[in-house]
Amino acid sequence: MPEILSKDQLISIANEYGTPVYVYHAEKITEQYHKLQSAFNQSNTRFFYACKALTNINILKHIRSLGCNIDCSSINEVKLAVHAGFEKENILYTSNGIAFSEIEEAVSLGVNVNIDSLSNLEKFGAKYGHSYPVGIRLRPNIMAGGNLKISTGHEKSKFGIPIEQMDRILSLVEQYQLHIVGLHIHTGSEIKDVSVFMKVADIFFDLVPHFPELQFLDLGGGFKVPYKEEEAGTDVPLLGQKVGEVIQKLKDTYQRDFQAWFEPGKFIVSECGYFITQVNVLKQNGQISIAGVNSGFNHLIRPMFYDAYHRIENISNPSGTKQLYTVTGNICETDTFASDREFSEIREGDLLLFYNAGAYGFEMGSNYNSRFKPAQVLVSKGQAHLIGKRDVFEDLLRNQIEL
Ligand SMILES: *Cc1c(COP(=O)(O)O)cnc(C)c1O
């Protein structure tokens, strides 16, 4: 039985903590991590949760308690990981476009680092030489992912060192005796096709002879999860099997062992999250009514920013007659959550439940329109815990200096 929260429990959380509210389900996170572990039991694979998806400290602590590692995109995320109790060897800082000072800070904390530019690689070599093991983030020129905004491996992408500059990389490695322990490629998000990961593995395969101290091949994150009911995600068991084969082939070819690393964000936390809003107003608009909820892209930006689809249900009137609605927010900006979709009859005051709200939901939220960021609740072992307070008016002025 997959881990899901009951509608009754979600309604009672909305009643207790108010709306809009994000609700996360700890056991669903556990289930997702166990899926990865069992799919990859053929290889010595390590998973680093890409925490930019959701950084609430209680979520990080729960993920740590599972034995999962953590991938960070900023030095502050590294510090949050340390705060959550992750050991330095289980923290990875995959940088992109950052100042060298952040890399120095990461080194002083003793965490794993992937470097993504020739200039930082050169500075790293000049300062640390062979003394600190490091990974290199490459850009493979592979187009993959849900849409252009979340594709990071193509030839116009800013991410990683273009693979055609391998000669420059190798001459820096030689000049500074860099201690290269890993190669990293993250091609994007929502990659359903296992063969994309296998293309990355092929690229790594040919590069191994250039890096005699190599220990891990980091294939990034980006596993697709189902957002629509009938949709399929990445075939994780198949990916696990293929990665096992590649690692074995590497072992046979080069007579030594390698680890595969992955950095899943969405896969671990997307489905654990629910977002509950309440309908403020209904407007009759010909055949399709508009249901305006007490939220907007200030709380969930994915539909407007990525054209993302979120499944939404009217949990207050599940057996009402089906009708078409467009669901919009309440900010002064076009903020459509769903267009011309069928819902059971929506009345003012009804609760609309958004699915897949764990990843890049609250985390990408803002106070735009001077609205409060929502409360966050974690359900663990059947108990609901408040893990993030809704803003109050003082929060809007907190960092402002009134002259
Ligand atoms: C964002 C990101 C991830 C996670 O992507 P998901 O689609 O959430 O799995 C992994 N690695 C890197 C380097 C990233 O930037």
The ligand as a Gaussian input file, in Angstrom:
#p B3LYP/6-31G(d) Opt

LIG

0 1
 C       18.068000      20.578000      -8.765000
 C       19.168000      19.617000      -8.803000
 C       18.936000      18.273000      -8.507000
 C       17.569000      17.719000      -8.195000
 O       16.690000      17.707000      -9.261000
 P       15.289000      16.966000      -9.095000
 O       14.620000      17.150000     -10.397000
 O       14.546000      17.622000      -7.983000
 O       15.577000      15.526000      -8.791000
 C       20.027000      17.422000      -8.468000
 N       21.275000      17.858000      -8.730000
 C       21.528000      19.146000      -9.025000
 C       22.921000      19.550000      -9.273000
 C       20.489000      20.058000      -9.082000
 O       20.759000      21.327000      -9.385000

